[in-house]
Amino acid sequence: MAYRAELEAGLLLQAENRADQTIVSLTSGTAGSQQAQQTGFTTGRWTAAPALYRRGLRAVLVLQTATGATAVEISAGGIHYGARPPDLTGAVPHPLQEVPDVPFGAAFPPMAPLPPLAPLPGMAPMEMRMGGGMEARMGNMTLQMNPSPAAPTPAGSTPPDGPRRFCTQCGKEAAPAHRFCGTCGAALSQSP
Ligand SMILES: [Zn+2]
């Protein structure tokens, strides 16, 4: 298990225990320009979850080990390991989040590599097939088989299924927008 805390906006601390080593990493900056600093100390195995405290600009990571409490201090000057925790009078506990073990470098989400064959932005082929053979395409490509003056359906909503229409002459099903029967040519009622 590793433990992670955001010391300040954009400044992330991660600590993990590997065998008798405590690995402390500091990552600052944004995903585009990240600076990372990693230091390892021989502290012994942790016997309990670490605790983090802030005092001014300094952060103190207190570790419980088989040989007692020990501390790693993080300040502008770097990461220092002290044999015993410093006086924490006035220090404020800082939230420390438990995270799954991740290798250093992947500790914080890197810029995700583009998956192969990623669709270009705006061309995401989001296709929905609805019942009744109706087809809706979203995104830039709008396939409108029956241009009509009716207001376009707002994206994301499903138009209610209209009543099916049938030719009164031959009984064939007729498309809603058709004015004449495609089979026999009879005029179709426009009222649904
Ligand atoms: Zn007909």
Residues whose N, C-alpha, C, O or C-beta is under 5 A from the ligand:
A	BS01	ZN	C167 Q169 C170 G171 C181 T183 C184 G185 A186
